[in-house]
Amino acid sequence: MKKIICSMALMLAVASASAQTTITELWRYNTNVLNANWSDAAPKWTNPKAIKSMPCSRFATASNGKIFTINMKTMSIAQITVTGWQDVYKLPYSGIDGDFYGTAISSDQAGHFLVGHYFTQAPESSIVWSVYDPSTSSIERFEIPVGDDYSVTSGGQTYAGVGRIDCVGRVLGDLTKEAVFFVGSSFGSYAPYVRMVKISHDADGKLIVDTDHSPEIVHNVDASTLTIAQPKDSSYDEFVLREHAESGFIMYANAGGGVNDFVTFSDTGAYDSSLADNSDIKSVANASTSGFDSFVLDGQRYFVINHLETYDKMNCNTMNIAVVREDGVVVGTWENPDYASQYGYSSIIAEPLADGTANIYIYNSTVADTAAGRRACAAAAVIKFDPSKYVPVDYDTPGLSAENPLIVESAQDLVDLKGKLVSGDNYIALDCDIDMNGIGWSVLCAEGSTSRLHIDGRYHVIRNLRPLTTAQNGSLVGYLSGSVKNLGLEDVSIINSWYCVGGIAGVANDAKIDNCYVTGSITGAASGALVGCNKGPLTITNCYSFADAADRTGAAEYSGGLVGCSDAALSISNSYASCTVTSTGGHAGGIVAVQHSTSVNLRDVVAWTIAVDGKTMAAPVCAGGCVSNNVKYWNGMEINGVKTDGGVSDEELREEILKWSAFNEGKVNVVTDYPALNWQEIFVTSDIEDILADKDDADGQPVYYNLQGVRTDNPGRGIYIVRRGNKVTKEFVR
């Protein structure tokens, strides 16, 4: 395998920006009826009666333009076409009491089906299989021999038994003669190895499992689940020519956190980390599936994988796919806009054709998640990939890479950005401070936008941002998928009667915010100083807010000092908020208010919030369920008008924040006297006044700062920033 040299995120953007026509949709089918009663209360998977109450059509196989799955309710192989679902082959009774067919299914190159038994039940679902011949309706049941004391050690841990299996890769060869396939057994949340299964038949036609050449192969991925292994070769004859059989497959393993790893072995049989160790040829973060296939056309290897560029609570899984060349270039993408899924495994099968193109089959089926509004559904699609239609990209186009971003040098440049954004990744950088005074701001990327923004403020500030009151998700970015870093927003003013509103983003959807701050005031249905609504995953690091957040709709909405409503995975660290938070009819939190998410993690966070008011729920830090590590709040905070217990002093909060690397130079915002980020410049425009250090002033006793913004208690002779009450001047002290 070649070392991949380009980032997946960039390449996805490049593929979109160049308007590739390599993929054509042949047909797709969606249904919300098939598993309509398969609710979030899942059946007991080890109980055949419970499983058979619904089709439970989890996985699929395909060839010759047709997609097949298992209908567990009728114990049949069903075919899915553009017109719908139909049982085509009734599977014979297994002949063993309590035995039943599971959801694992594959097909060989001669038209026979490989069908797994049981579903998730260990060890039976991993070792009990049948070969079904549709031409004769005959079936042959077999088991993969495993000793009673079988175990495997990986990552310093020993796993007893063989685990369970939900899905299985493509089959090379003819299952009624000679064939090989690969399964990835799972132990709960971990799948430590791939089993290679090689079968043949004796002179009497009896199926034989070659135990000497069907070993387990430890793949060295520390954590993985829903593993799927696919053959590298295009035929059984190619495979058996390999000196080291394990070099003949590629595995795709979900390694946790939405990150998927490719795993392979070299031609010498050694574990090859070139794919596992790089992040270039993986599905985009948060893809929860492990569906993939690999194929070769005209000597060029391609990977077809799930990808999930943005997260939406109606589609946390995906049928979206990307075709990636072995050198890391994404040469085509396809999305199913009608598919909404809770989770599940996506079956992806690639079928190279004689004309130099390939058919790609995609299937997914999922249960419902009524709490999050997701319905049970199943979907299938067939697309055609034609590499001859790939158009190389002009990498010199501004905005397509971090090395060559779109440059913002004026307020007009910021306004003009909307007309320059493309579908996929856009890289933007500020070259100076921007004043938006007098400009009614129309947000970048309204909800539904396919543009993914990466904004680098380069330690500059945007002042006086005033989003239009009618703008959906009025903010700097209405719908943020991507990243924002090294940026300050000062004197933001957002007044919106509805929608999610925040200084940086109205809605964050698969985003990161780092080294940023916001000051001003923000009002909307779900309001946060940085982000109004999080649809996740969202990561915030090294940030602070001095911007009041309020929901004044009267409805049961959400407000937070940094994030308003969190409906998905959220991580906040080394950040603080100092403001007031109000929700007249709903939830209010000093840092965040939580709706449905069960994955909100706060670490090294300070709520220096003055007051939190919420009719339904109000909390010093998190209104809802959060996991907290070293989280502190101010002892002077009031919750619904009542002073809190358990907080700490201003001095302790200041000391805590100055431990964080982004703040530890000791700088402060001289207007507010709160800690500032290390990169911030002091923004004082008054003239130098020639005065004495001990001069009195009616506005209050002087507080001195050096020109780097660090407070100085005993100023010597020189120029200082001086604050007296609300008045700030630059003065020469004699």
Solvent accessible surface area in square Angstrom, and as a share of the most:
residue,aa,sasa,rsa
1,M,72,0.32
2,K,132,0.56
3,K,112,0.47
4,I,4,0.02
5,I,138,0.70
6,C,28,0.17
7,S,50,0.32
8,M,9,0.04
9,A,35,0.27
10,L,33,0.16
11,M,1,0.01
12,L,1,0.01
13,A,0,0.00
14,V,2,0.01
15,A,3,0.02
16,S,34,0.22
17,A,34,0.26
18,S,28,0.18
19,A,76,0.59
20,Q,32,0.14
21,T,84,0.49
22,T,1,0.01
23,I,29,0.14
24,T,71,0.41
25,E,67,0.30
26,L,86,0.43
27,W,42,0.15
28,R,69,0.25
29,Y,42,0.16
30,N,50,0.26
31,T,18,0.11
32,N,55,0.28
33,V,120,0.69
34,L,30,0.15
35,N,0,0.00
36,A,60,0.47
37,N,125,0.64
38,W,5,0.02
39,S,40,0.26
40,D,79,0.41
41,A,82,0.64
42,A,52,0.41
43,P,30,0.19
44,K,142,0.60
45,W,59,0.21
46,T,69,0.40
47,N,60,0.31
48,P,42,0.27
49,K,171,0.73
50,A,28,0.22
51,I,1,0.01
52,K,68,0.29
53,S,61,0.39
54,M,28,0.13
55,P,11,0.07
56,C,2,0.01
57,S,0,0.00
58,R,26,0.10
59,F,4,0.02
60,A,8,0.06
61,T,7,0.04
62,A,6,0.05
63,S,34,0.22
64,N,124,0.63
65,G,33,0.32
66,K,94,0.40
67,I,1,0.00
68,F,18,0.07
69,T,0,0.00
70,I,1,0.00
71,N,9,0.05
72,M,0,0.00
73,K,114,0.48
74,T,52,0.30
75,M,22,0.10
76,S,4,0.02
77,I,0,0.00
78,A,0,0.00
79,Q,33,0.14
80,I,1,0.01
81,T,42,0.25
82,V,83,0.48
83,T,125,0.72
84,G,12,0.11
85,W,58,0.20
86,Q,124,0.55
87,D,56,0.29
88,V,55,0.32
89,Y,62,0.24
90,K,135,0.57
91,L,5,0.02
92,P,46,0.29
93,Y,158,0.60
94,S,22,0.14
95,G,56,0.54
96,I,77,0.39
97,D,137,0.71
98,G,48,0.46
99,D,10,0.05
100,F,6,0.02
101,Y,7,0.03
102,G,0,0.00
103,T,1,0.01
104,A,5,0.04
105,I,4,0.02
106,S,4,0.03
107,S,16,0.10
108,D,10,0.05
109,Q,105,0.47
110,A,54,0.42
111,G,39,0.37
112,H,20,0.09
113,F,9,0.04
114,L,0,0.00
115,V,0,0.00
116,G,1,0.01
117,H,1,0.01
118,Y,27,0.10
119,F,3,0.01
120,T,26,0.15
121,Q,42,0.19
122,A,59,0.46
123,P,58,0.36
124,E,49,0.22
125,S,1,0.01
126,S,1,0.01
127,I,24,0.12
128,V,4,0.02
129,W,0,0.00
130,S,1,0.01
131,V,8,0.04
132,Y,3,0.01
133,D,23,0.12
134,P,34,0.21
135,S,99,0.64
136,T,89,0.52
137,S,69,0.44
138,S,59,0.38
139,I,50,0.25
140,E,61,0.27
141,R,72,0.26
142,F,16,0.07
143,E,80,0.36
144,I,3,0.02
145,P,78,0.49
146,V,45,0.26
147,G,45,0.44
148,D,159,0.83
149,D,131,0.68
150,Y,41,0.16
151,S,54,0.35
152,V,10,0.06
153,T,81,0.47
154,S,8,0.05
155,G,75,0.72
156,G,81,0.78
157,Q,104,0.46
158,T,83,0.48
159,Y,25,0.10
160,A,84,0.65
161,G,29,0.28
162,V,3,0.02
163,G,5,0.05
164,R,55,0.20
165,I,6,0.03
166,D,15,0.08
167,C,5,0.03
168,V,15,0.08
169,G,2,0.02
170,R,47,0.17
171,V,3,0.02
172,L,0,0.00
173,G,13,0.12
174,D,26,0.13
175,L,0,0.00
176,T,51,0.30
177,K,135,0.57
178,E,88,0.40
179,A,0,0.00
180,V,1,0.00
181,F,0,0.00
182,F,0,0.00
183,V,1,0.00
184,G,5,0.05
185,S,0,0.00
186,S,11,0.07
187,F,43,0.18
188,G,53,0.51
189,S,90,0.58
190,Y,22,0.08
191,A,0,0.00
192,P,0,0.00
193,Y,0,0.00
194,V,0,0.00
195,R,14,0.05
196,M,6,0.03
197,V,0,0.00
198,K,45,0.19
199,I,1,0.00
200,S,32,0.21
201,H,43,0.19
202,D,57,0.29
203,A,113,0.88
204,D,135,0.70
205,G,43,0.41
206,K,138,0.58
207,L,15,0.07
208,I,77,0.39
209,V,20,0.11
210,D,37,0.19
211,T,79,0.46
212,D,124,0.64
213,H,101,0.45
214,S,5,0.03
215,P,54,0.34
216,E,60,0.27
217,I,17,0.09
218,V,45,0.26
219,H,1,0.00
220,N,84,0.43
221,V,11,0.06
222,D,120,0.62
223,A,47,0.37
224,S,2,0.01
225,T,41,0.24
226,L,40,0.20
227,T,2,0.01
228,I,3,0.02
229,A,0,0.00
230,Q,8,0.04
231,P,0,0.00
232,K,27,0.11
233,D,15,0.08
234,S,73,0.47
235,S,35,0.23
236,Y,21,0.08
237,D,101,0.52
238,E,78,0.35
239,F,6,0.02
240,V,65,0.38
241,L,152,0.75
242,R,65,0.24
243,E,157,0.70
244,H,61,0.27
245,A,28,0.22
246,E,43,0.19
247,S,2,0.01
248,G,0,0.00
249,F,0,0.00
250,I,0,0.00
251,M,0,0.00
252,Y,0,0.00
253,A,0,0.00
254,N,11,0.06
255,A,27,0.21
256,G,40,0.39
257,G,78,0.75
258,G,12,0.11
259,V,64,0.37
260,N,0,0.00
261,D,16,0.08
262,F,0,0.00
263,V,0,0.00
264,T,1,0.00
265,F,12,0.05
266,S,36,0.24
267,D,106,0.55
268,T,99,0.58
269,G,17,0.16
270,A,56,0.44
271,Y,68,0.26
272,D,29,0.15
273,S,44,0.28
274,S,30,0.19
275,L,0,0.00
276,A,15,0.12
277,D,106,0.55
278,N,11,0.06
279,S,80,0.52
280,D,24,0.12
281,I,1,0.00
282,K,22,0.09
283,S,7,0.05
284,V,13,0.08
285,A,50,0.38
286,N,34,0.17
287,A,0,0.00
288,S,41,0.27
289,T,0,0.00
290,S,0,0.00
291,G,0,0.00
292,F,0,0.00
293,D,0,0.00
294,S,2,0.01
295,F,8,0.03
296,V,62,0.35
297,L,10,0.05
298,D,155,0.80
299,G,75,0.72
300,Q,56,0.25
301,R,31,0.11
302,Y,13,0.05
303,F,0,0.00
304,V,0,0.00
305,I,0,0.00
306,N,0,0.00
307,H,1,0.00
308,L,5,0.02
309,E,29,0.13
310,T,47,0.27
311,Y,23,0.09
312,D,48,0.25
313,K,64,0.27
314,M,74,0.33
315,N,29,0.15
316,C,21,0.12
317,N,0,0.00
318,T,0,0.00
319,M,1,0.00
320,N,17,0.09
321,I,0,0.00
322,A,0,0.00
323,V,0,0.00
324,V,0,0.00
325,R,56,0.20
326,E,26,0.12
327,D,45,0.24
328,G,0,0.00
329,V,12,0.07
330,V,1,0.01
331,V,3,0.02
332,G,1,0.01
333,T,46,0.27
334,W,21,0.07
335,E,88,0.39
336,N,5,0.02
337,P,105,0.66
338,D,89,0.46
339,Y,8,0.03
340,A,29,0.22
341,S,0,0.00
342,Q,28,0.12
343,Y,92,0.35
344,G,6,0.05
345,Y,8,0.03
346,S,0,0.00
347,S,5,0.03
348,I,4,0.02
349,I,15,0.08
350,A,4,0.03
351,E,34,0.15
352,P,62,0.39
353,L,56,0.28
354,A,120,0.93
355,D,103,0.54
356,G,33,0.32
357,T,13,0.08
358,A,0,0.00
359,N,17,0.09
360,I,0,0.00
361,Y,1,0.00
362,I,0,0.00
363,Y,1,0.00
364,N,0,0.00
365,S,1,0.01
366,T,3,0.01
367,V,6,0.03
368,A,8,0.07
369,D,24,0.12
370,T,94,0.55
371,A,73,0.56
372,A,15,0.12
373,G,40,0.38
374,R,20,0.07
375,R,154,0.56
376,A,3,0.02
377,C,6,0.03
378,A,2,0.01
379,A,1,0.00
380,A,0,0.00
381,A,0,0.00
382,V,1,0.01
383,I,0,0.00
384,K,57,0.24
385,F,0,0.00
386,D,28,0.14
387,P,35,0.22
388,S,97,0.63
389,K,100,0.42
390,Y,41,0.16
391,V,81,0.47
392,P,106,0.67
393,V,19,0.11
394,D,91,0.47
395,Y,109,0.41
396,D,112,0.58
397,T,58,0.34
398,P,76,0.48
399,G,2,0.02
400,L,11,0.06
401,S,17,0.11
402,A,63,0.49
403,E,151,0.68
404,N,52,0.26
405,P,16,0.10
406,L,23,0.12
407,I,71,0.36
408,V,0,0.00
409,E,102,0.46
410,S,46,0.30
411,A,20,0.16
412,Q,107,0.48
413,D,42,0.22
414,L,4,0.02
415,V,55,0.32
416,D,59,0.30
417,L,5,0.03
418,K,95,0.40
419,G,76,0.73
420,K,111,0.47
421,L,34,0.17
422,V,53,0.31
423,S,49,0.32
424,G,2,0.02
425,D,0,0.00
426,N,2,0.01
427,Y,32,0.12
428,I,3,0.01
429,A,2,0.02
430,L,1,0.01
431,D,67,0.35
432,C,44,0.26
433,D,65,0.33
434,I,4,0.02
435,D,79,0.41
436,M,0,0.00
437,N,112,0.57
438,G,80,0.77
439,I,55,0.28
440,G,47,0.45
441,W,4,0.01
442,S,47,0.30
443,V,9,0.05
444,L,1,0.00
445,C,10,0.06
446,A,51,0.40
447,E,66,0.30
448,G,63,0.60
449,S,33,0.21
450,T,95,0.55
451,S,13,0.08
452,R,30,0.11
453,L,0,0.00
454,H,32,0.14
455,I,7,0.04
456,D,35,0.18
457,G,0,0.00
458,R,94,0.34
459,Y,111,0.42
460,H,46,0.21
461,V,11,0.07
462,I,1,0.00
463,R,67,0.24
464,N,27,0.14
465,L,0,0.00
466,R,83,0.30
467,P,8,0.05
468,L,82,0.41
469,T,84,0.49
470,T,119,0.69
471,A,15,0.12
472,Q,72,0.32
473,N,3,0.02
474,G,0,0.00
475,S,0,0.00
476,L,2,0.01
477,V,0,0.00
478,G,0,0.00
479,Y,15,0.06
480,L,0,0.00
481,S,1,0.01
482,G,3,0.03
483,S,29,0.19
484,V,1,0.00
485,K,90,0.38
486,N,16,0.08
487,L,0,0.00
488,G,0,0.00
489,L,1,0.00
490,E,16,0.07
491,D,69,0.36
492,V,1,0.01
493,S,29,0.19
494,I,2,0.01
495,I,116,0.59
496,N,7,0.04
497,S,98,0.63
498,W,120,0.42
499,Y,83,0.32
500,C,24,0.14
501,V,0,0.00
502,G,0,0.00
503,G,0,0.00
504,I,1,0.00
505,A,0,0.00
506,G,0,0.00
507,V,2,0.01
508,A,0,0.00
509,N,0,0.00
510,D,11,0.06
511,A,4,0.03
512,K,132,0.56
513,I,1,0.00
514,D,48,0.25
515,N,25,0.13
516,C,0,0.00
517,Y,2,0.01
518,V,0,0.00
519,T,21,0.12
520,G,26,0.25
521,S,50,0.32
522,I,1,0.01
523,T,28,0.16
524,G,0,0.00
525,A,4,0.03
526,A,3,0.03
527,S,0,0.00
528,G,0,0.00
529,A,0,0.00
530,L,0,0.00
531,V,0,0.00
532,G,0,0.00
533,C,13,0.08
534,N,0,0.00
535,K,34,0.14
536,G,0,0.00
537,P,38,0.24
538,L,1,0.01
539,T,44,0.26
540,I,0,0.00
541,T,37,0.21
542,N,34,0.17
543,C,0,0.00
544,Y,3,0.01
545,S,0,0.00
546,F,61,0.26
547,A,0,0.00
548,D,61,0.31
549,A,1,0.01
550,A,5,0.04
551,D,0,0.00
552,R,149,0.54
553,T,47,0.27
554,G,51,0.49
555,A,37,0.29
556,A,67,0.52
557,E,36,0.16
558,Y,24,0.09
559,S,0,0.00
560,G,0,0.00
561,G,0,0.00
562,L,0,0.00
563,V,0,0.00
564,G,0,0.00
565,C,9,0.05
566,S,0,0.00
567,D,16,0.08
568,A,9,0.07
569,A,40,0.31
570,L,4,0.02
571,S,44,0.28
572,I,1,0.00
573,S,6,0.04
574,N,30,0.15
575,S,0,0.00
576,Y,0,0.00
577,A,0,0.00
578,S,1,0.01
579,C,3,0.02
580,T,45,0.26
581,V,0,0.00
582,T,25,0.14
583,S,1,0.01
584,T,60,0.35
585,G,8,0.08
586,G,0,0.00
587,H,30,0.13
588,A,0,0.00
589,G,0,0.00
590,G,0,0.00
591,I,0,0.00
592,V,0,0.00
593,A,0,0.00
594,V,10,0.06
595,Q,70,0.31
596,H,83,0.37
597,S,14,0.09
598,T,135,0.79
599,S,48,0.31
600,V,1,0.01
601,N,64,0.33
602,L,2,0.01
603,R,116,0.42
604,D,27,0.14
605,V,1,0.00
606,V,0,0.00
607,A,0,0.00
608,W,2,0.01
609,T,0,0.00
610,I,87,0.44
611,A,21,0.16
612,V,0,0.00
613,D,52,0.27
614,G,5,0.05
615,K,163,0.69
616,T,83,0.48
617,M,81,0.36
618,A,23,0.18
619,A,17,0.13
620,P,32,0.20
621,V,16,0.09
622,C,20,0.12
623,A,0,0.00
624,G,33,0.31
625,G,54,0.52
626,C,36,0.22
627,V,95,0.54
628,S,65,0.42
629,N,89,0.46
630,N,63,0.32
631,V,37,0.21
632,K,57,0.24
633,Y,45,0.17
634,W,54,0.19
635,N,58,0.30
636,G,19,0.18
637,M,0,0.00
638,E,75,0.34
639,I,29,0.15
640,N,83,0.42
641,G,54,0.51
642,V,106,0.61
643,K,133,0.56
644,T,18,0.11
645,D,130,0.67
646,G,70,0.67
647,G,18,0.17
648,V,33,0.19
649,S,30,0.19
650,D,51,0.27
651,E,115,0.52
652,E,84,0.38
653,L,0,0.00
654,R,66,0.24
655,E,111,0.50
656,E,10,0.05
657,I,0,0.00
658,L,57,0.28
659,K,143,0.60
660,W,9,0.03
661,S,84,0.54
662,A,15,0.12
663,F,0,0.00
664,N,82,0.42
665,E,101,0.45
666,G,18,0.18
667,K,22,0.09
668,V,10,0.06
669,N,8,0.04
670,V,1,0.01
671,V,84,0.48
672,T,30,0.17
673,D,23,0.12
674,Y,40,0.15
675,P,0,0.00
676,A,3,0.02
677,L,0,0.00
678,N,34,0.17
679,W,33,0.12
680,Q,7,0.03
681,E,135,0.61
682,I,39,0.20
683,F,66,0.27
684,V,23,0.13
685,T,137,0.80
686,S,44,0.28
687,D,120,0.62
688,I,90,0.46
689,E,65,0.29
690,D,86,0.44
691,I,22,0.11
692,L,104,0.52
693,A,33,0.26
694,D,121,0.63
695,K,88,0.37
696,D,104,0.54
697,D,42,0.22
698,A,114,0.89
699,D,71,0.37
700,G,28,0.27
701,Q,133,0.59
702,P,29,0.18
703,V,27,0.16
704,Y,17,0.06
705,Y,0,0.00
706,N,46,0.24
707,L,82,0.41
708,Q,106,0.47
709,G,0,0.00
710,V,48,0.28
711,R,110,0.40
712,T,35,0.21
713,D,115,0.60
714,N,136,0.70
715,P,30,0.19
716,G,43,0.42
717,R,181,0.66
718,G,18,0.17
719,I,68,0.35
720,Y,25,0.09
721,I,2,0.01
722,V,1,0.01
723,R,38,0.14
724,R,11,0.04
725,G,35,0.34
726,N,159,0.82
727,K,98,0.42
728,V,29,0.16
729,T,7,0.04
730,K,56,0.24
731,E,1,0.01
732,F,52,0.21
733,V,2,0.01
734,R,155,0.56
